[in-house]
Amino acid sequence: MNSVKWHTSVVLNLKTNSSEMQAITNTREAAHCLLVHWPDERGEAYHRAIRTCGLVLRGLVTPEIARQTFLAAAHESSISVLS
């Protein structure tokens, strides 16, 4: 279940060293992005997204729930979502 692609990718403008735009296609990529590339603005939605990604990777909730919480974390951190 953890490698299942999301129905719709999320493309973020993170302004990281390697690339400004990053396409996230599944929960494993979202967890990596949250842990490695996320800006310092880490509020409640960020922590909810981290927890949800862990639940998905253990097969306890669906990947689309992780996508929803990931989008909420991006919004909370004022990250531009391009798609």
Secondary structure, 3 states (H helix, E strand, C coil): CCCCCCCCCEEEECCCCCCCEEEECCHHHHHHHHHHHCCCCCCHHHHHHHHHHHHHHCCCCCHHHHHHHHHHHHHHCCCEECC
